[in-house]
Amino acid sequence: MINFAILGCGRIAKRHAELLGKGQIKGARLAAVCDIQGERADAFGATYGVPAFHSIEEMLARPDIDVVSVLTPSGMHAEHAIAVASARKHVVVEKPMALTLSDANAMIEACDANGVRLFVVKQNRFNVPVVKAREALDAGRFGQLVLGTVRVRWCRDQSYYDHDNWRGTWAQDGGVLSNQASHHVDMLSWFMGDVESVHARGITALAKIEAEDTAVATIKFRNGALGIVEATSATRPKDMEGSLSVLGSGGSVEIAGFSVNKIRTWQFAHALESDGDVMDKYSVNPPNVYGFGHQAYYEHVVDCFVNGTEALVDGHQGRQSLELIMALYESIASGKEVQLPLKVEHCKLGRK
């Protein structure tokens, strides 16, 4: 049995705690929770019947904790992940893994130096429709990739940002690109390949925050394909969709729904008998407000420990995703096309 602790008992922690604290992940259990806002930690501890701590040092002193899920504000991920690694406990960290490349590098180095593993949460990669599309990609069914698009049209009103004073700030959070759309940007590059350059624009349309709530971008991939990012948390009055489309010379797939959880289009020039099964059996994931793959994600983490398998998204993969997001911000701030690898000059993300 692998003992997990949760660090940070905010909005996303409920999903993690439900899975770990209610026996939904075979081979894993929730052993402790921690939050500097003591009432939050105490409430989680009481709900799931585990010790609640108000101090990270106190919790990390416990010898019965194997892995800590770092669910604190994004700007604090590096500090907390490094503390967890220094206590020789494995790290699961929510997206984005950090807000600067130097912090991401420090996290990777700390985990390597202490002989612990680093997992970055990208649960939408485990959505059943996404898994099937990735299988088609790996089988070469898309042929030459032409265009990839992600679209995030979600609603986050002012009350969402006012709930915690770090939300929407450059130092601790960023905007729609680094928060709500980070999973989608990650999936776009996962499907389409390495990025050559980006050109982005962003505005703060409806929310009173430092960062952007609406952004668009074009991407040029090294394989010659193009990409489009459309992201907003200013959809009103409610969420519309989170989608991914991949178009190639051999076929096209669009996965839509609230959070890339429903296949809208599945068509290939060379059809297979199994394509009918994809639409009948794998086209829709069961719903959950934070995406649909957290359970499969934690099962993957447990499998990595039990069978020594490689993490689908380790620190290096998480860093690659962060670099792309930072490049988008660099382009917004400079008004210019930005090449990768990234040289940071104007990007405000993570700046104190």
C-alpha positions as CSV (number, residue, x, y, z in Angstrom):
1,M,0.0,0.0,0.0
2,I,1.4,3.4,-1.1
3,N,0.7,6.2,1.4
4,F,-0.2,9.5,-0.2
5,A,-0.4,12.9,1.6
6,I,-2.1,16.0,0.2
7,L,-0.4,19.4,0.5
8,G,-2.9,22.2,-0.1
9,C,-6.6,21.7,0.6
10,G,-8.1,24.1,-2.0
11,R,-10.5,23.6,-4.8
12,I,-8.7,20.8,-6.8
13,A,-7.8,18.9,-3.6
14,K,-11.4,17.6,-3.3
15,R,-11.0,15.4,-6.4
16,H,-7.6,14.0,-5.2
17,A,-8.9,13.4,-1.7
18,E,-12.0,11.6,-2.9
19,L,-9.9,9.1,-5.0
20,L,-7.2,8.5,-2.4
21,G,-9.4,8.8,0.7
22,K,-12.3,6.6,-0.4
23,G,-10.4,3.6,-1.6
24,Q,-10.9,4.3,-5.3
25,I,-7.3,3.7,-6.2
26,K,-6.1,0.1,-5.7
27,G,-2.8,0.0,-3.8
28,A,-3.1,3.6,-2.6
29,R,-4.5,5.3,0.5
30,L,-4.7,8.8,1.9
31,A,-2.5,9.1,4.9
32,A,-2.5,12.8,5.8
33,V,-3.5,16.3,4.6
34,C,-1.8,19.7,5.2
35,D,-2.7,23.3,4.6
36,I,-1.5,26.5,6.3
37,Q,-5.1,27.6,6.5
38,G,-5.8,25.3,9.4
39,E,-9.5,25.2,9.0
40,R,-9.2,23.8,5.5
41,A,-6.8,21.0,6.6
42,D,-9.0,20.2,9.6
43,A,-12.1,19.9,7.4
44,F,-10.4,17.5,5.0
45,G,-8.9,15.5,7.8
46,A,-12.3,15.1,9.5
47,T,-13.9,14.2,6.2
48,Y,-11.4,11.5,5.3
49,G,-10.4,10.3,8.7
50,V,-6.7,11.2,8.4
51,P,-4.3,13.4,10.4
52,A,-4.5,17.1,9.4
53,F,-1.4,19.3,9.6
54,H,-0.9,23.0,9.5
55,S,2.8,22.8,8.9
56,I,4.6,21.2,5.9
57,E,7.6,20.4,8.1
58,E,5.5,18.6,10.6
59,M,3.8,16.5,8.0
60,L,7.0,15.6,6.1
61,A,8.5,14.4,9.4
62,R,6.1,11.4,9.3
63,P,7.9,8.3,8.2
64,D,4.7,6.6,6.9
65,I,4.2,9.0,3.9
66,D,5.6,7.8,0.6
67,V,4.2,10.4,-1.9
68,V,3.0,13.9,-1.5
69,S,0.5,15.5,-3.9
70,V,1.4,19.2,-4.1
71,L,-1.8,21.0,-4.8
72,T,-0.8,24.5,-3.6
73,P,-0.9,27.7,-5.7
74,S,1.2,27.3,-8.9
75,G,3.8,29.8,-7.8
76,M,4.5,27.8,-4.7
77,H,4.9,24.4,-6.4
78,A,8.7,24.6,-6.7
79,E,9.2,25.5,-3.1
80,H,7.0,22.8,-1.8
81,A,8.1,20.1,-4.3
82,I,11.7,20.7,-3.4
83,A,10.9,20.5,0.3
84,V,9.1,17.2,-0.3
85,A,12.0,15.8,-2.3
86,S,14.4,16.9,0.3
87,A,12.4,14.8,2.8
88,R,13.0,11.9,0.4
89,K,9.3,11.5,-0.5
90,H,8.1,11.2,-4.1
91,V,6.3,14.2,-5.7
92,V,3.0,14.4,-7.6
93,V,2.5,18.1,-8.6
94,E,-0.5,19.7,-10.2
95,K,-0.3,21.6,-13.4
96,P,1.6,23.7,-14.3
97,M,4.6,22.2,-12.5
98,A,6.0,25.7,-11.9
99,L,5.8,29.2,-13.3
100,T,9.4,29.6,-14.4
101,L,11.9,27.4,-16.1
102,S,14.5,27.9,-13.4
103,D,12.0,26.6,-10.8
104,A,11.1,23.6,-13.0
105,N,14.8,22.9,-13.3
106,A,15.3,23.1,-9.6
107,M,12.4,20.7,-9.0
108,I,13.9,18.1,-11.4
109,E,17.3,18.5,-9.8
110,A,16.0,18.1,-6.3
111,C,14.1,14.9,-7.1
112,D,17.1,13.5,-8.9
113,A,19.5,14.4,-6.1
114,N,17.3,12.7,-3.5
115,G,16.4,9.6,-5.6
116,V,12.7,10.3,-5.7
117,R,10.3,10.5,-8.6
118,L,8.5,13.5,-10.0
119,F,5.0,13.2,-11.6
120,V,3.2,16.1,-13.2
121,V,-0.6,15.9,-13.3
122,K,-1.9,15.9,-16.8
123,Q,-5.0,13.8,-16.3
124,N,-6.7,14.6,-19.6
125,R,-4.0,12.5,-21.4
126,F,-5.8,9.6,-19.7
127,N,-9.3,10.4,-21.0
128,V,-10.5,7.3,-22.8
129,P,-11.2,9.3,-26.1
130,V,-7.7,10.9,-25.9
131,V,-6.1,7.5,-25.3
132,K,-7.8,6.1,-28.4
133,A,-6.8,9.1,-30.5
134,R,-3.2,8.7,-29.3
135,E,-3.3,5.0,-30.3
136,A,-4.3,6.1,-33.8
137,L,-1.5,8.6,-33.9
138,D,1.1,6.1,-32.8
139,A,-0.2,3.6,-35.4
140,G,0.5,6.3,-38.1
141,R,-3.2,6.6,-39.1
142,F,-3.1,10.4,-39.3
143,G,-0.4,10.3,-41.9
144,Q,1.2,13.7,-42.4
145,L,0.0,16.0,-39.7
146,V,-1.5,19.2,-41.0
147,L,-3.3,21.2,-38.3
148,G,-4.0,20.8,-34.6
149,T,-6.4,23.0,-32.7
150,V,-7.4,23.3,-29.0
151,R,-10.3,25.4,-27.8
152,V,-11.1,26.2,-24.2
153,R,-14.4,28.2,-23.7
154,W,-15.0,28.1,-20.0
155,C,-16.6,30.4,-17.4
156,R,-14.7,31.8,-14.4
157,D,-16.4,34.8,-13.1
158,Q,-15.1,37.4,-10.6
159,S,-16.1,35.4,-7.6
160,Y,-13.8,32.6,-8.7
161,Y,-10.8,34.9,-8.8
162,D,-11.8,36.6,-5.6
163,H,-12.0,33.3,-3.7
164,D,-8.2,33.3,-3.2
165,N,-6.0,36.4,-3.5
166,W,-3.3,34.5,-5.6
167,R,-5.6,33.7,-8.5
168,G,-5.0,35.6,-11.7
169,T,-1.7,37.1,-10.4
170,W,1.5,36.9,-12.4
171,A,3.5,35.8,-9.3
172,Q,1.4,32.9,-8.3
173,D,-1.0,31.8,-11.1
174,G,-1.0,33.5,-14.5
175,G,-4.1,33.6,-16.6
176,V,-6.2,31.3,-18.7
177,L,-3.1,29.9,-20.6
178,S,-1.2,28.8,-17.6
179,N,-4.3,27.7,-15.6
180,Q,-7.4,26.6,-17.4
181,A,-5.9,25.8,-20.8
182,S,-2.6,24.3,-19.7
183,H,-3.9,20.8,-20.1
184,H,-5.0,21.5,-23.7
185,V,-1.8,23.3,-24.7
186,D,0.0,20.2,-23.4
187,M,-2.1,17.8,-25.4
188,L,-1.7,19.9,-28.6
189,S,2.1,19.5,-28.4
190,W,1.8,15.9,-27.3
191,F,-0.1,15.1,-30.5
192,M,1.5,17.5,-33.0
193,G,5.2,17.3,-31.9
194,D,8.0,19.7,-31.1
195,V,7.3,23.4,-31.5
196,E,9.4,25.7,-33.7
197,S,7.7,29.1,-33.0
198,V,4.5,30.7,-31.6
199,H,2.7,34.0,-32.1
200,A,0.0,34.9,-29.5
201,R,-2.3,37.7,-28.3
202,G,-4.1,38.1,-25.0
203,I,-6.5,40.4,-23.3
204,T,-8.1,40.8,-19.9
205,A,-11.7,41.1,-21.1
206,L,-14.1,40.6,-18.2
207,A,-12.1,39.6,-15.0
208,K,-10.4,42.1,-12.8
209,I,-7.1,40.3,-12.6
210,E,-3.4,41.0,-13.5
211,A,-3.1,38.3,-16.2
212,E,-5.2,37.5,-19.3
213,D,-8.6,35.8,-19.3
214,T,-8.7,35.4,-23.1
215,A,-5.9,34.4,-25.6
216,V,-5.4,33.2,-29.1
217,A,-2.2,31.8,-30.7
218,T,-0.8,30.3,-33.8
219,I,1.9,27.6,-33.5
220,K,4.4,26.3,-36.1
221,F,5.6,22.8,-35.4
222,R,9.0,21.4,-36.5
223,N,7.3,18.9,-38.7
224,G,5.7,21.6,-40.7
225,A,2.2,21.4,-39.3
226,L,0.4,24.4,-37.8
227,G,-1.5,24.7,-34.6
228,I,-4.2,27.0,-33.1
229,V,-4.9,27.8,-29.5
230,E,-8.1,29.5,-28.5
231,A,-8.6,29.9,-24.8
232,T,-10.9,32.0,-22.6
233,S,-12.3,31.9,-19.1
234,A,-14.7,34.8,-20.1
235,T,-17.4,32.6,-21.6
236,R,-20.7,33.7,-20.2
237,P,-23.0,32.7,-18.6
238,K,-21.5,29.2,-18.3
239,D,-18.9,26.7,-19.7
240,M,-19.2,25.7,-23.3
241,E,-16.4,23.3,-24.3
242,G,-12.8,22.1,-24.1
243,S,-11.7,20.5,-27.3
244,L,-8.9,19.1,-29.3
245,S,-8.8,18.4,-33.1
246,V,-6.0,16.7,-35.1
247,L,-6.1,16.8,-38.9
248,G,-3.7,14.8,-41.1
249,S,-3.4,13.5,-44.6
250,G,-4.8,10.2,-43.4
251,G,-7.7,11.3,-41.2
252,S,-9.2,13.7,-38.7
253,V,-10.3,13.4,-35.1
254,E,-12.1,16.0,-32.9
255,I,-12.6,15.4,-29.2
256,A,-14.9,17.9,-27.6
257,G,-17.3,17.9,-24.6
258,F,-16.6,20.0,-21.5
259,S,-13.0,18.8,-21.2
260,V,-11.9,16.7,-24.2
261,N,-14.1,13.9,-23.1
262,K,-16.3,13.1,-26.1
263,I,-15.4,12.1,-29.6
264,R,-17.2,14.4,-32.1
265,T,-15.5,13.3,-35.2
266,W,-13.5,10.0,-36.0
267,Q,-12.8,9.6,-39.7
268,F,-9.9,8.0,-41.5
269,A,-9.2,7.4,-45.1
270,H,-8.5,3.8,-44.5
271,A,-11.2,2.7,-42.1
272,L,-10.8,-0.2,-39.7
273,E,-13.4,-2.6,-38.4
274,S,-12.4,-1.4,-34.9
275,D,-13.4,2.2,-35.7
276,G,-17.0,1.3,-34.9
277,D,-16.0,0.1,-31.5
278,V,-14.3,3.4,-30.8
279,M,-17.5,5.3,-31.4
280,D,-19.6,2.8,-29.6
281,K,-17.4,2.0,-26.6
282,Y,-14.8,4.7,-26.1
283,S,-16.3,7.9,-27.4
284,V,-17.4,9.3,-24.0
285,N,-15.8,9.5,-20.6
286,P,-17.8,9.6,-17.3
287,P,-18.2,13.3,-16.3
288,N,-16.2,15.1,-13.6
289,V,-15.8,18.8,-13.2
290,Y,-12.0,18.7,-13.2
291,G,-11.5,16.6,-16.2
292,F,-12.0,12.9,-16.5
293,G,-8.7,11.1,-16.0
294,H,-7.7,11.6,-12.4
295,Q,-8.5,8.1,-11.4
296,A,-6.6,6.6,-14.4
297,Y,-3.8,9.1,-13.6
298,Y,-3.4,7.8,-10.0
299,E,-3.6,4.2,-11.2
300,H,-0.8,5.0,-13.5
301,V,1.3,6.5,-10.7
302,V,0.8,3.4,-8.6
303,D,1.7,1.2,-11.5
304,C,5.0,3.2,-11.9
305,F,5.9,2.3,-8.4
306,V,4.7,-1.3,-8.4
307,N,6.1,-2.3,-11.8
308,G,8.9,0.3,-12.3
309,T,7.3,1.8,-15.4
310,E,8.1,5.2,-16.8
311,A,5.9,8.1,-16.0
312,L,3.8,9.4,-18.9
313,V,4.5,13.0,-17.7
314,D,7.7,13.3,-15.7
315,G,9.5,16.5,-14.7
316,H,11.1,16.9,-18.2
317,Q,7.7,16.5,-19.9
318,G,6.2,18.9,-17.5
319,R,9.0,21.4,-18.2
320,Q,8.5,21.1,-21.9
321,S,4.8,22.0,-21.5
322,L,5.7,24.9,-19.3
323,E,8.2,26.2,-21.8
324,L,5.5,26.3,-24.5
325,I,3.1,28.2,-22.2
326,M,5.9,30.7,-21.3
327,A,6.6,31.2,-25.0
328,L,3.0,32.1,-25.5
329,Y,3.3,34.7,-22.7
330,E,6.6,36.0,-24.2
331,S,4.8,36.5,-27.5
332,I,1.9,38.3,-25.9
333,A,4.2,40.6,-24.0
334,S,6.5,41.4,-26.9
335,G,4.0,41.4,-29.7
336,K,6.4,39.2,-31.8
337,E,6.7,35.7,-33.0
338,V,8.8,33.7,-30.5
339,Q,11.2,30.9,-31.3
340,L,11.8,27.8,-29.2
341,P,13.9,26.9,-27.2
342,L,12.7,30.0,-25.3
343,K,14.8,32.9,-24.3
344,V,12.8,34.7,-21.6
345,E,12.8,38.5,-21.9
346,H,9.3,39.9,-21.4
347,C,7.3,37.0,-20.0
348,K,5.7,38.1,-16.7
349,L,4.7,34.6,-15.5
350,G,6.2,33.8,-12.1
351,R,7.7,37.2,-11.6
352,K,7.4,38.3,-8.0
